Amino acid sequence: MRKILIIGAGRSASSLIQYLLNQSEAENLHITIGDLSLELAQKKTAHHKNARAIAFDIFNAIQRQIEIERADLVISMLPAHMHIEVAKDCIAYKKHMVTASYISEAMQELDAEAKANNLVFMNEIGLDPGIDHMSAMKIIDEIREQGGKMIMFESFCGGLIAPESDNNAWNYKFTWAPRNVVLAGQGGAAKFIQEGTYKYIPYQQLFKRTDILKVEGYGNFETYANRDSLKYRSVYGLNDIQTLLRGTIRRSGYSKAWDAFVQLGMTDDSYVIDNSEQLTYQDYVRLFLPIDTPENTEKQFCQTIGLTQNDTMWIKFQELDLFSNSKTVGLKNATPAQILEKILTESWTLAPDDKDMIVMYHKFGYEIDGVKKQIDSQMVCIGHDQTYTAMAKTVGLPVAIAALRILNGQITNPGVQLPINKEVYIPILKELENFGIHFKETEVPFKGYS
């Protein structure tokens, strides 16, 4: 049997594992699922005869190398910074590798060795990055084949709560790593190009600069810019494009409220708060306010962020129990961001019956025969349950499909790469449609920058 090693059995691996197990009979596959939690790995195998669950420690070099040597292909669903040791072992034992993570500098440095060993190291084959690359390149290539010239590309994606589960004032719950949500936008200014002019939005201004995005059938959303859109000019072959912007999607009103946390300093992850475990939630909030008393904390909070308690946005903050004098932080040596994450997790964790939703939206502006045109492309995916979420589907299924196509010799281009070639994206996008992941493409009047 052909052997696949999956390292990491977390939330995003559910649909990936299910797909490969469902294909295992027809494709003669045996799947080893390794995770630090043996119980979690066993749960994901669902007692399938073609699966093996193991307790797997990525830092145990002997175990890691034994398991990689046994495999024909390795899928790493680990955090991005943990891929590199796996990748080096894959080079040593001549194994193909697939990840959903961005290509790091360390990974890119293995490109020559991967090519020399005729190995496919497919990266950025999840949702974002992944489906965004493939769906964008499909339209961009079609426009070029018609003789068109790209003049604008905007791309937005968001992990959200499905309408039927949207029951809080923020219209948001955690569908992915909460820490990433709390730290979103940090690490440098957002950079993009707008009608030929470079634009920069520093973190302190990011959530003030939003645009409206209307998604057919789902109403209005808002978008804010991602950190570095400019790097996609070379990735997509758009070096002379006039407008290029990538952004994150949230429901309308989210960013204005989130900006309050940013301005107060509650998303800061750079220092530790003394005696943090003993603080009540109200104590925590008061750390970031001018001198006040417990009796007027809510009023002082509103004054500091320029809000009145009659404002509809005030409900968002009340709902979080931010001002509770009975709930304690309970985290030692915690940063402001870590405490905020804990508070939000209590309110924003998906309930057992909740469903998540992925929204992806592209805008392609181009010129052909002297006429400016635009194509809008939208994808909405609703999760099934807490195991087979929309996030798990859109991250895991492209990984699984790519892995099987590599094993079957249908993806052959060696080296460290992302899925922007036709031999990769056309069949994967087509198969994803069978799982309800499909794009609706509409020609609209050219609007220019949104």
N, C-alpha and C positions, 0 to 999 in steps of 0.2 A: 504493500500500500504506500501511497505517497503521503509524506508526513509534513504537517504544518504545525509549527510551534507558535502559540499566541501568548505573549507575555503581557499580563494585565487583564483582569476580568472585571474591571469597574463598570460604571454606569454606561459608558459609551461602547462597551464591547458586547452588549446583549444581542443586538441584531446581527452583528458581525458573526458571532458564534452560532447563532441560530441558522443563519444562511449557510454556513459551511457544513454544519451538521446535516442540514436538509439535503445538501449536495453530495454528502459523503458516500452514499451507496453508488450513485451513478458515476461519480468521479473517482472512486477508489481512494478515498481520503481517510487518514487517521489524524485526529486533532488532539494535540496536547495543550491544555490550558493551564498556565502557571500564574499563580498570584501569591502575594505574601500571605493572604488569607486562604487556607486550604478549603475552608467552608464555603467561601464565595466561589472559588473555582469549581467545586463540586456542584454547587447550585446551578451554575451556568452550563454544566455538561448535561444536566437533566437525565442522568443515567444512560446516556446514549452509548450503544455498543462500540461506536467508532470514536469515542472520546476518552481521554485520560486527564484527570485533574491532579495537579501536584502543588504542594507548597513551594513557592519559588522566590528566592532571595536574589535580586539582581546583583547584589554586592558579593555574592558567593561565586567567585570566578570559576571554581572547579565545576560546580553544578551548572552554571551558565554555559560553559563551554561544552560540557557533556550533552546537554539538551540541544544546543545549537548544532552540534556535530550530527546528532541523530536526525535532524529535520532536513527537509528539502527546501523549505521556505520559512522565514521567520517574520511574524507580524508583531511589532512592538507598539503596544497601547500605553506605554509608560509616559510620564511627564517628559517633555521635550529634552531636558538636560540629561536624561538617563539613557538616551538612545545610543550615544556614541560608543560605549563599551560593547553593546550588542552589535553595532555595525562593524566594529573592528574584528569581533569574533566571526561575523558573517564573511568578512574578507578572508580571514585565516582558513575557514572551513569551506569556502566557496559556496555560500548559500545566498539566495535572493532574499531581499528584505523589503518590507512595506511598513510605512508609518503614516499617520495623519498629521504629523507636525510640520511646522515650517522648517526649511532647510537651514541648519545652523552653519556657521563658518567651519566648524570641526567636521560636520558631515560632508560639506562641499569639498573639503580637502581629501576625502576618500574617493573622489570621482575617478581619478586616473587609475587607481588600483581596482575599482569596481569594473571599469572598462577592460582593463588588462585581463581580468578573470571572467569576462563576459557575464557579469552579474547585473541584474536589474535592481537598483535601489530606488524604489518609488516612494516619494514623500509628498506631503501636502495633498493627500487623496481622501480627505474627510469631507466636512461641510464647508468650513471657512477657516483654513484654506482647503480647497478640493472641488466641491460642486461649483463654487463660484468661478474657479479657473475654467472648468470644463464648459459650463454653460456660457461663459463670456467668450471663450475662444471659438465656440461653435458659431455664434452670430458674427463675431469679428471676421472669421475666415470666410463666411458666406458673403459678407459685405465686400471684402476684398476680391473674391472670385467674380463678383458682379461689376468690378471696376470702380467700386466706391472707395472713398478716402475717409477714414475716421477723423472726426473733429471733436467729439465729446464722448466720454465714457464715465458714467457714474454707477456705482455698485453699492448696495446696502444689504445688510443681513442682521437678523436679530433672533435670539432665542427668547420666546415670550410665553405667556400663558394663553391657552385656548379660550375663545369667548365663553364657552359653557362653564369654564372653571375660573373665570375672571371675577373675583368677588372681594377684592380689597381696593382701597382708595388709590393705591399706586398703579393699579392695573398691571401688576408685575409680581412674579414669584421666581425663585431661583430654579432654573432648568439646567444649569451648568455650574461650574465651580464658583461658589459664592465669593471667594477671595478675589477672583479675576474681575467680578462685577464691582466690588468695592474699590479696587485699584485701577479700574478702567480709565484710560486716558493719561495715566502718569508715565513718566519716563521720557519726556520731551514734547515739544510742540507738535500739534497736528500739522502736516505739510501736504499741500495739494496745489494744483495749477488751475486757474480759473480764467478762461478767455485769454490765455497767453501770459497771465501774470501769476507769479508765485504768491501763495498765501500761507500764512503761519498763524495758528491759533494756540496760544499758551494754555496750559492746563487750567489756570485760574479763570479763563474765559470760555473754555470748551463747552460747558453746558448752558451757556448763555447764547451760543451761536447755533441755533437749530433751524431746520427747515421742515416744512410739512410734506408728507408723502401719503398720497391716497392710494390704498390698495383695494382693487375691485372686490367687492363682496365682504370687505372687512373694515371699511371706514378709514379714518385718518390716523396716521402715525406721525412721529417726528424722528428726525435723524440728526446725529452729530458726527463730526468727522473723526475718522480713525487716525492713528498716529502718523503713518508715512504712506501716503498714496503714491508718491512719486516713483517709488521703486518698481511699480507695476508698468511703467512705461517700457522698460527694457524687457520685462517678463512677457508682455503681450505684444511686443513689437510696435509700440505706440510712441516712439521717441519724439515725434513732431506734433503730437496731439495738443490741441488748444485748451481743453478742459479735462481733467482727470481727478476724480474724487471717489474715495471709498469711505463708507460710514456705517454706523450702528443704528439699528431701529429700536425705538421704544414707543409705547403708547403716548399720546399727546398729554402734556403736563408733567411727565416724569422728570425731564431734565431740569426744569425750573426748580422743582422741589429738591432734587439731588444736589443742585448747585449750592443749596444752603449748607449741606454737609461739607462741601469742598471749601466754601468761603470761611466756615468756622474752623477748619483744620481737622475735622473728624475722620477724614480719609487718609491722613498722614500715617505712613508706615515706617518712618525713619527714626523714631525714638520710642523709648519705653516709659510708661507711666508708673511712677512709684506707688506701691501698695494697691495696684490695680484690682487685685482680687477682692478687696474689701469695699470697693466703691459700689454704691447703688447706681442704678441707671441715671437717676437725677443728679447724683454727684458727678458722674461722667459728663453729662451735658454742661453742668456748671463750670467745669474746667475751662471751657472755651468761651465763656461769657464774661462781660465786665462784672465788677463786684456786685453781688446781689444777695438775696436771702432765699432760703428754700420756698418761702411763701410766694415769691414773685418770679420763680424760675421760668415758668411758661411765658409770662409777660415779657421778661427780659429776652428770652429766646426770640420771640416775635419781633421785638424792637430791633434786635441785633441783625436780623436777616431781612428787615423791612417788610414785615407782615403784620396783619391784624388778626385777632382771633375770630373775626367775622369772615375772613377770607376762606374760600372753599379749599385752598391748599392746606390750611391749618389742620384739616381732618387727616391728611396724610401723616403728619407728625404725631398727632394724638393716637392714631391707630397703632403705632409702633411701641407704645408703653415707654417712650423715651423718658418720661418724667416720673416714672415709678420710684417710690422711695422704699419699696419692699423687695424689689428684685435686685440681686447683686450680680456684679460682673463675673466673679468667680474664676478669673483668668490671671495667673501670676505673670508678672513682667510683660504685660500686654501692650501693644502699640495702640494708638487711637483707632487705626483701621481694623485691627483684630477685634476690638471691643464692639465697634460698629457692626462688623460682620456677625458677631454673636447675637446682638440685639435684632438685627434684620432676619437672621435665620429663624428665630422664633416665630416671626410673622410671615415670612416668605417661603417657608418650606412647603413643597407640594403635599397636599392631602392625599390619602390613599386613592380617592376616586378622581383626582385632578388629572387633566391632560395638558400637555404642553403644545406649543406651536412654533414652527420655524417659518419665518418670512424672509424671502430673498427677492430683491428687486434690482434689475439692471436697466439703465438708460443708454442707448447707443445713438449718438448723433453722427451723421455722415453726409458727405456730399458726393453726388453722382450726376454726371452730365450737367454740372452747374447748378443743380437743385439740392437744397439742404433737406434731409429727411431724418426721421427718428423712429426707432423701434424700442418699445418698452417690453420688458420680459419679467414676469412675476411667477414665483413659486411659493405656495403655501402648503405646509405639511402639518397635519395634526397627529399627535401621538395616540397610541392605543391604550396604554396603561403605564404604571410606574416602572415597569421593566422595559417594555418596548416603547420608549418615548420617541417623539419626533426627533429629538437630538440624537438618540442612539441610532435611529434609522439613517439619518442623514450623514452622520459621522461614520458609522460602522459598515453600512452596506457598500459604499464605494471602495472601502478598504478590502472587503471580502471579495467583491467582484474583480478588482484589480489583481488580488493575490491569485485567484483561480486562473485568470487569463495569463498571468506570468507562468504559472505551472504548466499550462496547456500550450505554451509557446506562441500565444497570440499577442503578447507584448514582448518584444525582443530587443528593443533598443537598450543597450547596456549603459550603466553609469548612474550617477546621482541625478535625479530628475524630478520634475513635477508633471502633472497630467495635462499638458497643453498640446500634445500631438494627436492628430486625428485617429491614429491606430489605438489610442487610449480612450479619448473622450467620447467618440461617436458610439461605440458599443456599450460603454458603461452608462451613458445618459439614456440610451434606449432601454437597457435592462432596468434602470431605476424607475422608469415609468410603470413597470409592472408592480411596483411597490407604492404607487401613489405619489412618487416624487417626479413631478413634471412641470414644465414651464409653459405659461401661456404668453405667446408673443403677439404683440399688437403694433401695427403701424399707426403712429400718431403724428400730428403736426409738429414740426421741429420747434422746440421751446427754448433751446439753449440751456445755459446753466440754471438750475432750479433755485 
